[in-house]
Amino acid sequence: MNAVILEVETRKEVLFGKLRPGLSGDMKKQAWEEVAAKVNEVGVGEMRKEKALGKKWTDMASMTKKKESARRREMSATGGGECAMLNVDWTPLSAIRRSSCLSQLS
């Protein structure tokens, strides 16, 4: 999983950028193929193609969002108390802001 995260983060501008004259669908497909090649070089787990890696990334992002949503719901519930950091892997969604929780810890 770490190889997936590292390779996607390296190419996130191409993989998730909007199509424009400087960024085509072929460029995105090529970037996913590069990610698949790098991840498969590691050789841990099953060999994945670019579509499977895209799905894996989407699933990881979705799970991280669900965990963060559950944490926020728990915080606003009656008796929610102080911020409790769950075992959330923040890396797949570096865009998620943790500032609200982290500010309570300091």
N, C-alpha and C positions, 0 to 999 in steps of 0.2 A: 504494500500500500504506500510506503514511503517513496518508492520509485515513481509511482503514479503521481503523487502530490508534487514531487520535485520537478518532474518533466512537464506537467501541466502548468505549474507556476512559471516555469521558464518561458513557456509559449502562450501565456494567457491572452496577450494582446491579439494574437492571430486567431487563437481558438475561439475566443468569445467576442471578438470585435465585430462591429456591424460591417456588412458588405459595402464596399465603396470602390472607386476606381483603383485604389492602391491595395485592396484586399479582396481577393476573389474566393469563390467557393472551392476552387482547385487548391488554392493556397491553404485553406483550412483543412482540406482533406489530406494534403501533404503533411501538415503539422501533426495531425492525428496519427498518420502513418509513422512519423518520426518518434512520437511518444510511444506507440506500440512497439517499435523496434527497440527502443531503449529499455522499456519495461521488460520485454521478452529476453533481453540480454542478461538481465539479473537472474532470470531462470527460477524465480520463486513462484510457486503456484502454477496455474495453467497458462498456456500460451493464449494471448488475447489479440484479437484484431482491433482495428481502430474503432469500429462501431461498438464493440463490447467495452472498450475503455471509456468511450464517451458515456455509455450507459452507467458504468461503474462510477464515474465522476459525478454524474447527475444524482445517482443514488446516495453517494457519500454526502453531497451537498444538501440533499433533501433531509437526510437523517440528522445532520448537524443543525439545520434550521428547526427541525422538530424538537430536538433536545433543548435548544435555546428558547424556543417558544414555551416549552413545559417549565423551564426554569423561571422564565418571566411570569408565567401564570402563577406559579407557586409563590413567587415573591410578593405578588399583589393580593394573594389570598389572605383571609383573616388569620392572624397568627403566623404569617409568612416569615417574620423575623429577619435576621440578617442574611446577607447574600451568602449562599452556599454554592461554591463552585462544583458543579457536577463533573463527571468524567466526560467532558465534551472535548472532542478533538477539533480545535479551532482552525487548524491549518487549511482544510478544504475550502473554508469560507473566510478568508482573511478580511473580507469586506464587512463581516458582521461586527458591529461595534460592541466591545466589551466594556467600554468606558463607564457605563452606568453601574455595573457590578464592581469594577476595579476601583472606582472612586470611593465606594463604601468601605473597601478594605484598608484604605490608607488613612 
